[in-house]
Amino acid sequence: MGGDSVGHLERLVAELSTHGLLARVVRTQSGRTFVRVINPEATSLSENVTCRPTPDVPDWWYCWSWGERMHTADDPAGAATKVARVLAAVGE
């Protein structure tokens, strides 16, 4: 799937909100773009998600803050489910 990172990130933000998470696209002065995600029930639980194409496959991927691929960008709902699981407060 083609596209650009901002479009993919905006679709992820919309899906994250359905999981009750606070999310927004952040654009730094250096040009880096990512989604900042926070669990409003436990604000210490947060993550920055990036989106980038991968050279070995013709797809865009959502990636964790440490760079590991998380989920293909053509399925923002699936990616949001993974992020929600990671950011779930104990007992939820």
C-alpha distance (Angstrom), angle and dihedral (degrees) to the residues before:
residue distance angle dihedral
M1 . . .
G2 3.77 . .
G3 3.74 126.3 .
D4 3.73 142.6 104.7
S5 3.77 131.5 -76.8
V6 3.83 96.0 -114.6
G7 3.80 92.8 55.1
H8 3.79 91.3 49.0
L9 3.80 91.4 46.7
E10 3.81 92.4 50.1
R11 3.81 90.3 52.8
L12 3.81 89.1 50.4
V13 3.82 91.0 51.8
A14 3.81 90.0 54.5
E15 3.81 91.4 51.3
L16 3.81 94.0 45.3
S17 3.80 90.3 56.1
T18 3.82 89.4 59.7
H19 3.82 86.7 60.8
G20 3.81 91.4 53.9
L21 3.80 93.9 -107.0
L22 3.79 125.3 136.2
A23 3.79 110.4 -124.6
R24 3.77 138.5 164.0
V25 3.77 138.2 168.5
V26 3.81 111.4 -107.3
R27 3.80 122.1 -159.7
T28 3.78 114.8 -167.5
Q29 3.80 124.7 -152.3
S30 3.81 88.3 -110.3
G31 3.81 89.2 60.9
R32 3.81 97.4 -106.1
T33 3.81 112.4 141.9
F34 3.80 126.4 -163.7
V35 3.79 143.3 145.8
R36 3.79 116.0 -104.7
V37 3.81 108.3 -150.8
I38 3.81 125.0 -169.6
N39 3.79 131.2 179.3
P40 3.84 102.1 -132.4
E41 3.82 90.2 -155.7
A42 3.83 91.1 57.5
T43 3.80 109.2 18.3
S44 3.80 92.9 -171.8
L45 3.81 86.0 69.4
S46 3.79 105.7 83.6
E47 3.78 141.4 136.2
N48 3.79 139.7 -170.8
V49 3.80 114.1 -136.7
T50 3.80 122.9 -164.1
C51 3.78 130.3 -169.1
R52 3.77 125.1 -146.3
P53 3.77 142.7 153.4
T54 3.76 116.3 -105.2
P55 3.78 120.6 -134.0
D56 3.81 96.1 -140.9
V57 3.81 96.0 53.7
P58 3.82 129.8 30.8
D59 3.80 94.2 -120.4
W60 3.78 137.7 99.4
W61 3.81 117.1 -121.5
Y62 3.79 135.4 -160.6
C63 3.79 108.1 -130.9
W64 3.79 134.8 -161.9
S65 3.81 118.5 -115.7
W66 3.82 90.8 -96.2
G67 3.82 91.0 56.7
E68 3.80 101.7 -104.0
R69 3.80 115.1 138.5
M70 3.79 111.1 -107.4
H71 3.80 108.6 176.1
T72 3.80 140.9 -22.1
A73 3.80 113.3 -87.4
D74 3.80 92.7 -130.1
D75 3.83 87.6 73.9
P76 3.81 108.1 50.7
A77 3.82 90.9 162.2
G78 3.80 90.8 59.5
A79 3.80 91.3 47.1
A80 3.81 91.2 49.1
T81 3.81 90.1 52.6
K82 3.82 90.3 54.4
V83 3.81 92.7 48.4
A84 3.81 91.4 47.0
R85 3.80 90.2 51.8
V86 3.81 92.1 51.3
L87 3.81 93.7 45.9
A88 3.81 95.9 44.7
A89 3.79 113.1 125.3
V90 3.80 115.4 -123.3
G91 3.78 108.3 -89.2
E92 3.82 96.6 27.9
